[in-house]
Amino acid sequence: MWTLYPRSPTLAVFAYAVATGAIELLYSYVSPNGSFGALGYALVDILPLLQIASLAGVSGLSFLAAIIPAGIATLIRRPTDYLAASAWILPVLAALLFGFWQLAQPDGEAVRVALLSNDEFAGVATDEPDRNEVIVADFRQNIEQVASQRPAYIVTPEKMFLPTPEFAQLSVKLNTKIVAGIDRPLGNGQRSNTAELTRPDLSALTYDKHYLIPGLEGEYVPGKDLVSVDRVGIAICKDMDFPQFLRTYGGRHIGLLLVPAWDFIADAKLHGKMAIVRGVENGFAVARTASQGLLTLSDSRGRIIAETSSAKSQGNLVDSVPLGTGDTFYASNGDAFGWSLVIVCSGLLFAVPTVRLGSHKDV
């Protein structure tokens, strides 16, 4: 940015935002942590700007999150440079106009969802298998309590239980669908991190976590398949860090994604925000239940319908969330905007030596 600034403050502001979005996109394709830490997640709480994710993904958010401070800094130094001001004000205004329009669109059909968590039992079933029945009994009691509010789906955290027939029986008894986080031994020292969807009078469906935590889940086998039924899909925790992967659900036009998760307390808010962005990108609502984190219901435009913290104790949340359309520009076209930033950034890199040479001649 500062290389271009003496010759063209306008280009400098634009180049900084382009480079930020381009570098973050390329990094997300090779990083074991996907898009974790992208600058664009800073805009999640600004709902009108957040809507740009449905067009341009997190690259579009990062572009805006970079161009705003760069533009303000240039405005402070050159308050009468209206061309430089327009370089950041016009994109932001365009994003705001689109955002307000998007937020004004009608909501879809509402679905009632219950999220349950209890930090007392986070990771206990894996470390102390003999306590699995106690954990299942605790959640069975909570499930029976929230069942009076007639949720269509009940979601528990990631890796909360060992395999058990209990939830299939509860699904039939209570006439509801349950997504339980199962730590499933496979033999030969291997395991699977599974979300099991049990349904009344239907066979259970299982989804295995695709993106495992390096070093912490070395014995787990990554999943290969997606699970979606009745416009509802399933993902697990870290899977939500990978926009390119989650876009496959966008291609299925699901309206709701159920997400068992397990955070590390300190990263709870960021991981929760990342999940919200995946919903906006692909046009689906998100129901995310985390141990040591947040229980969040958000709609397809990133509005938080309800949220509470597990806070090292029992956390229950029941509310209705509107189904998304499952149809966005990003879901159909992916990182088109991000790759355009990469192309523009490459052109700017070739232009930098010329700009330096030109600056030297003018001195």
C-alpha positions as CSV (number, residue, x, y, z in Angstrom):
1,M,0.0,0.0,0.0
2,W,2.7,2.5,1.0
3,T,4.6,1.7,-2.2
4,L,1.7,2.9,-4.3
5,Y,0.6,5.7,-1.9
6,P,3.0,8.5,-3.1
7,R,1.9,8.0,-6.7
8,S,-1.8,7.1,-6.2
9,P,-3.5,7.1,-2.8
10,T,-6.7,5.9,-4.5
11,L,-4.9,2.8,-6.0
12,A,-3.1,2.3,-2.7
13,V,-6.4,2.0,-0.7
14,F,-7.9,-0.4,-3.3
15,A,-4.7,-2.5,-3.5
16,Y,-4.5,-3.1,0.2
17,A,-8.1,-4.5,0.2
18,V,-7.4,-6.6,-2.9
19,A,-4.2,-8.0,-1.4
20,T,-5.9,-8.9,1.9
21,G,-8.7,-10.7,0.2
22,A,-6.5,-12.5,-2.3
23,I,-3.9,-13.7,0.3
24,E,-6.5,-14.9,2.7
25,L,-8.3,-16.9,-0.1
26,L,-5.1,-18.6,-1.2
27,Y,-4.2,-19.4,2.5
28,S,-7.6,-20.9,3.1
29,Y,-7.0,-23.5,0.3
30,V,-3.8,-24.8,1.9
31,S,-4.2,-24.2,5.6
32,P,-5.2,-27.1,7.8
33,N,-7.4,-24.6,9.6
34,G,-9.3,-23.3,6.5
35,S,-10.4,-19.7,6.7
36,F,-9.8,-19.5,10.5
37,G,-8.7,-16.0,11.4
38,A,-9.8,-14.2,8.2
39,L,-10.2,-10.5,8.7
40,G,-13.7,-10.6,7.3
41,Y,-15.1,-12.3,10.4
42,A,-14.8,-9.0,12.1
43,L,-17.9,-7.8,10.2
44,V,-20.2,-10.5,11.4
45,D,-22.0,-8.2,13.8
46,I,-22.6,-5.6,11.1
47,L,-25.6,-7.3,9.5
48,P,-25.9,-5.1,6.3
49,L,-22.3,-5.6,5.5
50,L,-22.4,-9.3,6.4
51,Q,-24.8,-9.9,3.5
52,I,-22.0,-9.5,1.0
53,A,-20.9,-13.0,2.0
54,S,-23.9,-14.4,0.0
55,L,-22.3,-12.9,-3.1
56,A,-18.6,-13.0,-2.5
57,G,-17.9,-15.2,0.5
58,V,-15.5,-14.4,3.3
59,S,-13.2,-12.9,0.6
60,G,-15.8,-10.2,0.1
61,L,-16.0,-9.6,3.8
62,S,-12.2,-9.4,4.1
63,F,-12.1,-6.9,1.2
64,L,-14.5,-4.6,3.0
65,A,-12.9,-5.1,6.4
66,A,-9.6,-4.0,4.8
67,I,-10.7,-1.2,2.6
68,I,-12.6,0.7,5.4
69,P,-9.6,1.3,7.7
70,A,-7.3,1.9,4.8
71,G,-9.7,4.5,3.4
72,I,-10.2,6.2,6.7
73,A,-6.4,6.4,7.2
74,T,-6.0,8.0,3.8
75,L,-8.9,10.4,4.5
76,I,-7.2,11.6,7.6
77,R,-4.0,12.3,5.8
78,R,-5.6,13.7,2.6
79,P,-9.1,15.0,3.6
80,T,-9.6,16.8,0.3
81,D,-8.7,13.9,-2.0
82,Y,-12.2,13.0,-3.1
83,L,-11.0,10.4,-5.6
84,A,-9.2,8.4,-2.8
85,A,-12.3,8.7,-0.6
86,S,-14.5,7.4,-3.4
87,A,-12.3,4.3,-3.7
88,W,-13.6,3.0,-0.4
89,I,-16.9,4.9,0.2
90,L,-18.5,3.7,-3.0
91,P,-17.9,-0.1,-2.4
92,V,-19.1,0.2,1.2
93,L,-22.2,2.1,0.2
94,A,-23.0,-0.5,-2.5
95,A,-22.5,-3.3,0.1
96,L,-24.8,-1.5,2.5
97,L,-27.5,-1.0,-0.1
98,F,-27.4,-4.7,-1.0
99,G,-27.3,-5.7,2.7
100,F,-30.4,-3.7,3.6
101,W,-32.3,-5.1,0.6
102,Q,-31.3,-8.6,1.5
103,L,-32.3,-8.2,5.1
104,A,-35.7,-7.0,4.0
105,Q,-36.5,-10.2,2.1
106,P,-39.3,-12.4,3.7
107,D,-38.3,-15.3,6.0
108,G,-38.9,-18.9,5.2
109,E,-40.9,-21.5,7.1
110,A,-39.9,-21.7,10.7
111,V,-38.6,-24.9,12.3
112,R,-38.3,-25.5,16.0
113,V,-34.9,-26.7,17.2
114,A,-33.6,-27.6,20.7
115,L,-29.9,-27.3,21.5
116,L,-28.5,-29.1,24.6
117,S,-25.1,-29.1,26.2
118,N,-23.5,-29.9,29.5
119,D,-19.8,-29.0,30.0
120,E,-19.5,-31.3,33.0
121,F,-19.4,-34.2,30.5
122,A,-17.3,-32.7,27.7
123,G,-14.9,-35.4,26.6
124,V,-15.7,-37.7,29.6
125,A,-17.2,-40.6,27.6
126,T,-14.0,-41.0,25.6
127,D,-11.7,-40.8,28.6
128,E,-14.0,-42.7,31.0
129,P,-16.1,-45.1,29.0
130,D,-17.8,-46.6,32.1
131,R,-19.5,-43.2,32.6
132,N,-21.3,-43.2,29.2
133,E,-24.5,-44.5,30.7
134,V,-24.6,-41.7,33.3
135,I,-24.0,-39.1,30.5
136,V,-26.7,-40.6,28.3
137,A,-29.1,-40.7,31.3
138,D,-28.5,-37.0,32.0
139,F,-29.2,-36.0,28.4
140,R,-32.2,-38.3,28.2
141,Q,-33.7,-36.4,31.0
142,N,-33.0,-33.0,29.3
143,I,-34.4,-34.3,26.0
144,E,-37.6,-35.4,27.6
145,Q,-38.0,-32.0,29.3
146,V,-37.5,-30.0,26.1
147,A,-39.7,-32.4,24.1
148,S,-42.7,-30.7,25.6
149,Q,-41.9,-27.7,23.5
150,R,-42.2,-29.9,20.4
151,P,-38.9,-29.3,18.6
152,A,-38.5,-30.9,15.2
153,Y,-34.8,-31.4,15.9
154,I,-32.6,-31.8,19.0
155,V,-28.9,-31.4,18.7
156,T,-26.2,-32.4,21.2
157,P,-22.4,-31.5,21.2
158,E,-19.6,-33.2,19.4
159,K,-18.2,-36.5,20.9
160,M,-20.4,-36.4,23.9
161,F,-21.4,-40.1,23.9
162,L,-20.1,-43.6,23.0
163,P,-22.5,-45.6,20.7
164,T,-25.9,-46.2,22.3
165,P,-29.3,-47.2,21.1
166,E,-30.9,-44.8,23.5
167,F,-31.4,-41.9,21.1
168,A,-33.1,-44.1,18.5
169,Q,-35.6,-45.2,21.1
170,L,-36.1,-41.6,22.3
171,S,-36.8,-40.4,18.7
172,V,-39.6,-43.0,18.4
173,K,-41.0,-42.3,21.9
174,L,-41.0,-38.5,21.6
175,N,-41.6,-38.3,17.8
176,T,-38.6,-36.1,17.2
177,K,-35.3,-36.2,15.4
178,I,-32.1,-36.2,17.4
179,V,-28.5,-35.4,16.3
180,A,-26.1,-36.9,18.9
181,G,-22.4,-36.5,18.9
182,I,-20.9,-40.0,19.0
183,D,-17.2,-41.0,19.6
184,R,-17.3,-44.3,17.8
185,P,-14.4,-46.9,18.2
186,L,-13.6,-48.6,14.9
187,G,-11.0,-51.1,16.1
188,N,-7.2,-51.2,15.4
189,G,-6.8,-48.0,17.4
190,Q,-9.0,-45.9,15.1
191,R,-12.2,-44.0,15.9
192,S,-14.8,-41.9,14.1
193,N,-16.1,-38.5,15.2
194,T,-19.8,-39.0,14.2
195,A,-23.0,-37.2,14.3
196,E,-25.9,-39.7,14.4
197,L,-29.3,-38.5,13.2
198,T,-32.0,-40.7,14.6
199,R,-35.6,-40.5,13.3
200,P,-39.0,-41.9,14.3
201,D,-39.6,-45.2,12.5
202,L,-36.7,-44.7,10.1
203,S,-33.1,-45.9,10.1
204,A,-30.4,-43.7,11.6
205,L,-28.2,-41.6,9.3
206,T,-24.5,-41.0,10.2
207,Y,-22.2,-38.2,9.3
208,D,-18.4,-38.4,10.1
209,K,-16.4,-35.3,10.6
210,H,-14.3,-34.4,7.5
211,Y,-11.8,-32.0,8.9
212,L,-10.0,-33.2,12.0
213,I,-7.9,-31.2,14.4
214,P,-4.2,-31.8,13.6
215,G,-2.4,-33.5,16.6
216,L,-5.6,-33.9,18.7
217,E,-7.6,-36.2,16.4
218,G,-4.8,-38.3,14.9
219,E,-6.6,-41.6,15.6
220,Y,-9.8,-40.5,13.9
221,V,-10.8,-41.4,10.4
222,P,-12.0,-38.4,8.3
223,G,-15.5,-38.7,6.8
224,K,-16.2,-38.8,3.1
225,D,-19.9,-38.4,2.7
226,L,-22.5,-35.6,3.3
227,V,-25.8,-36.2,5.0
228,S,-28.9,-34.2,4.1
229,V,-32.6,-35.1,4.2
230,D,-35.7,-32.9,4.0
231,R,-33.5,-29.8,3.2
232,V,-31.6,-30.3,6.5
233,G,-27.9,-31.1,6.6
234,I,-25.3,-32.0,9.2
235,A,-21.7,-30.9,9.7
236,I,-19.3,-31.1,12.7
237,C,-17.4,-28.3,14.4
238,K,-14.2,-27.7,12.4
239,D,-15.9,-28.6,9.1
240,M,-17.4,-25.1,9.4
241,D,-14.0,-23.5,9.0
242,F,-13.8,-24.5,5.3
243,P,-16.0,-22.4,3.0
244,Q,-15.2,-24.5,-0.1
245,F,-16.4,-27.7,1.6
246,L,-19.6,-26.2,3.1
247,R,-20.5,-24.9,-0.4
248,T,-21.3,-28.5,-1.3
249,Y,-24.3,-28.2,1.0
250,G,-25.2,-24.9,-0.7
251,G,-25.4,-26.9,-3.9
252,R,-28.0,-29.2,-2.3
253,H,-30.1,-26.1,-1.4
254,I,-30.5,-27.1,2.2
255,G,-32.4,-24.7,4.4
256,L,-30.9,-25.7,7.8
257,L,-27.5,-27.1,9.0
258,L,-27.3,-28.9,12.3
259,V,-23.8,-28.7,13.8
260,P,-22.6,-30.5,16.9
261,A,-19.3,-28.9,18.1
262,W,-16.7,-28.7,20.8
263,D,-14.9,-25.4,21.3
264,F,-12.0,-24.4,23.5
265,I,-13.7,-21.6,25.5
266,A,-11.3,-18.9,24.2
267,D,-12.2,-19.5,20.6
268,A,-15.9,-19.9,21.2
269,K,-17.1,-16.5,19.8
270,L,-14.9,-16.7,16.7
271,H,-15.9,-20.2,15.8
272,G,-19.5,-19.3,16.4
273,K,-19.1,-16.3,14.0
274,M,-17.5,-18.4,11.4
275,A,-20.5,-20.8,11.4
276,I,-22.8,-17.9,11.0
277,V,-20.9,-16.7,7.9
278,R,-21.2,-20.2,6.3
279,G,-25.0,-19.9,6.7
280,V,-25.0,-16.5,5.0
281,E,-22.7,-17.7,2.2
282,N,-25.0,-20.6,1.3
283,G,-28.4,-19.4,2.3
284,F,-29.1,-21.8,5.2
285,A,-29.9,-21.3,8.9
286,V,-27.4,-22.8,11.4
287,A,-28.2,-24.6,14.6
288,R,-24.9,-25.1,16.4
289,T,-24.4,-26.8,19.8
290,A,-21.0,-26.6,21.4
291,S,-19.4,-27.9,24.5
292,Q,-17.2,-25.3,26.2
293,G,-18.7,-22.7,23.9
294,L,-21.9,-21.3,22.5
295,L,-25.3,-22.7,21.6
296,T,-26.5,-20.6,18.7
297,L,-29.5,-20.5,16.3
298,S,-28.9,-18.1,13.4
299,D,-30.9,-17.5,10.3
300,S,-29.7,-17.5,6.7
301,R,-28.9,-13.8,6.9
302,G,-26.7,-14.1,10.0
303,R,-29.3,-12.8,12.5
304,I,-28.9,-14.6,15.8
305,I,-32.3,-15.9,16.8
306,A,-31.2,-17.2,20.1
307,E,-27.9,-17.8,21.9
308,T,-26.6,-19.0,25.2
309,S,-23.3,-20.2,26.6
310,S,-22.6,-23.7,27.9
311,A,-20.4,-21.8,30.5
312,K,-18.9,-25.0,32.0
313,S,-22.4,-26.1,33.0
314,Q,-25.7,-27.3,31.5
315,G,-27.1,-25.2,28.7
316,N,-30.4,-25.7,27.0
317,L,-31.9,-23.5,24.2
318,V,-35.2,-24.0,22.3
319,D,-36.5,-21.7,19.6
320,S,-37.8,-21.5,16.1
321,V,-35.5,-20.5,13.2
322,P,-36.7,-19.8,9.6
323,L,-35.3,-22.1,6.9
324,G,-33.1,-20.4,4.3
325,T,-33.6,-20.6,0.6
326,G,-30.4,-22.5,0.1
327,D,-29.9,-20.4,-3.0
328,T,-27.2,-17.7,-3.2
329,F,-24.7,-16.4,-5.8
330,Y,-21.8,-17.7,-3.7
331,A,-23.4,-21.2,-3.4
332,S,-23.7,-21.3,-7.2
333,N,-20.4,-19.6,-8.2
334,G,-18.1,-20.2,-5.3
335,D,-15.0,-18.0,-4.8
336,A,-15.4,-16.1,-8.1
337,F,-14.9,-12.8,-6.4
338,G,-11.9,-14.1,-4.4
339,W,-10.2,-15.4,-7.5
340,S,-10.8,-12.1,-9.3
341,L,-8.9,-10.5,-6.4
342,V,-6.0,-12.9,-6.9
343,I,-5.8,-11.9,-10.6
344,V,-6.0,-8.2,-9.8
345,C,-3.4,-8.6,-7.0
346,S,-1.0,-10.4,-9.4
347,G,-1.3,-7.5,-11.8
348,L,-0.6,-5.0,-9.1
349,L,2.5,-6.9,-8.1
350,F,3.8,-6.6,-11.6
351,A,3.0,-2.9,-11.5
352,V,4.8,-2.2,-8.2
353,P,8.4,-2.0,-9.8
354,T,7.1,0.5,-12.4
355,V,5.5,2.6,-9.7
356,R,8.8,2.6,-7.7
357,L,10.8,3.5,-10.8
358,G,8.3,6.3,-11.6
359,S,8.5,7.7,-8.1
360,H,12.3,7.7,-8.3
361,K,12.3,9.7,-11.6
362,D,9.9,12.3,-10.1
363,V,12.3,13.1,-7.2
